């Protein structure tokens, strides 16, 4: 895929004057994950519910529809799962690692889960939000406390802002980044230099596409 330098940014920025900025707390329901008791074998035997951890992101990338470990229905607090099309992000230890989850699930306590509120489901494309979370991840690192275990305050996290351009533009941006992501991973077994260059190109255009007029 060939795109002229500057073409993306110039093409979109001219049509994005009506971008609306909202805080994460306004747009998403945020919930922390948890670990069911390991002493209760019933929770862990013959489980069918995905239970995500950082290991899932490290081993299976950032768009996930299954987990390495599963739990039983009896292990789910209140019987409520985090809904499919949510984003989970690490808010302790390794800050900012995130993934888009395509199935109903539970995560462990290292991960905070972001589900678009009903009133924003027709305004925000989850795939666009997933890509913008690369920026949220970097902003989150600036919120780390000074204790021995890095952790982010939920209160401060909710104050971070996400842009909401017109939905058709969100979908176009996500589609372009999907292609870049696919292309980058398709050469994962190529020459190291070529892989590094392709990743830098992908990161460059991701930054360009997601550079919106600042919130006021």
N, C-alpha and C positions, 0 to 999 in steps of 0.2 A: 504494500500500500504506500503510495507516494503522495505527500502533502507538502506544498510549498511552504517554506518558512514564513511565519507571520500570517498565512492565509486563514488558519483556523481562528486565531484571536481576532483578526480584523473582521472576519465574516460574521462572528457572533456578537462581538461587543457592540456593534452598531445597532443590534436589535434587542439589546438587553438593558435598556434604560428603565424598564418597569420592574426590575428585580425587587422582590420583597424579602426582607431579612427577618427571621424569627429566631428566638432562642431554642435550644434543644429541648428545654423544659416545656415550651409552648407546643412544639411539634410532636414530640415523642413521649410515650410512657416509658420511664426508665425503671428497670427492676434488676436487682442483683441476683446472681445465680447462687446455688448451694450444693453441698455434697450430702446425699443421704447417708445415714449411719452405716459405716462399713461393718459394724457388728451384727447387723440384721441381714442375714443371708437372703431373706425373702426379697429384699430390695434389689439384689444384684444377680439372682439366678433367673435365667430364661427371660431376661428383660427385652422389651421391644421398643422402648422409648429412647431416642438419641440423647445422650448426656455428653455435651461438648466440653472440651478443655483446650488449653493452649496447644497440646500435642496434636489435636486435629488440624489446626491451622498450619502447624509446622510440617505435618506429613501429607496433608491433602489440599493445601492451598486455601484460598479465601472465599470460595463459593462452595458451600457444603450442603449435601442432602442426606448425609449419614455420618455417624460418629464411630470412633474406635470402641467406645464402651456404651452399654445400654443399661437402663434401669427398668424396674417393673412399675406398673401403674400405682401400686401401693406406696411407692417411694415418693410420689409427687405430692407436694404440700398443697392441700386443698383441692387436689385433683385438677389443678390448672397448669397447663403447659404454656410456654412462651410460643406465640403464634408464628407460623411460617412467614417468610418475608420480613423477618426482623434482622437487625444488625447486632452483633455482639462485639464488645471491645474490652480489651484488658485494661483494668483500672487499678491494678496492683502489680507490683514487681515489674514485669515487662510491659510498660505503659504504651498504649496506642495500637497494639496488634488487633486487627479486627477482621470480621468475616460476615458475609451475607448468608443467612441460613434459609434454606428452601423448604424445610419441613417443620412441623410442630416439635418442640424439644424442651430440654432443660440444660442449663450449663452449670459449671461449678462457680464458686464464689470469687474467683479471680476475674470473672467476666461480668460486665454490666450489659444488659440487654435493652435495645432500643426498638420500640414498636411504634409505628406511625399511628397517631390518634385518629379516630374516625373522621373528625372534622377536617383533617388534612390529607386523607387518602386519595382524594380526587385532585389534589394540588401538588403533591410531591411524589415523584417516581422513585421507588426504592432503589433501583439500580443507579440512578443519579446520586442519591443520598449515599449509597455505598462508596462511590468514587470520591465524593466530597469528604468522607470520613478519613481519607488520607491526610487532608488538611486539618480536620478535627483532631486527629491523632497527634500531629505536631503541636497544635495548640495545647492539647492536654498535658504534654510533657512539661509545659511551663507552669502547670498547676500542682506539680508534685510537692508534697510536704517534705519536711526536713528530717523525718524520723528514719530509723535504720531500714524500715521496709517502705519503699516508695508506694504511695497511695494517693488517689485523687479524691477530693471532697465532692460528694454528689451535688451539694449546693452550688459549688463553683462550676462543675461540669454542666449543669443545667443552664448556666448563663452564657455559654458559648453559642455563637450564632451560625446559622446555616442560611444560604441564599435560596430563594425560591423563584427562579425565572419562570416564564411561561412554560407550561407542561410540554408542548411540542419541542421546545428548545432543550429541555431536560432530556427528553427521549433521544434527540439527535446527538447530544453530547455523550450520553451513555452508550449509544450504538457505536460511535467512533472509538471510544475507549475500550469497548468490548473487542473490537477488531484488533486494536493495538495489543490488548492483553493476550488474545488468542495467538497473534503473530509472535509475540515475545516468548510465550511458552512453547510454541511449536518448534523453536530452535534450541530448546533446552539442552539438547545433546550435541549442539554444534561446537564450533571453535570458541574458546573462552572470550577472545577479543570481540568476535561478532556478537556473542550473547550480551556482553557488557555494553556495546554500542547500541544494540537494540533496546536494552533496558533504559539506557539514558535517554534515547529518543522518546520512548513511551512516557517516561517521567516528565520530560520537557513538555510534551503536548498535553499531558494531564494537567500540569500546572497552568498552561496557557488557557485551556478550555475552562478551567475552574476559577480563573481570575476575574471576579466580578467587581463592579463598582462598590466601594466600601460602604458599609452600613453607616447611617448617620444617627 
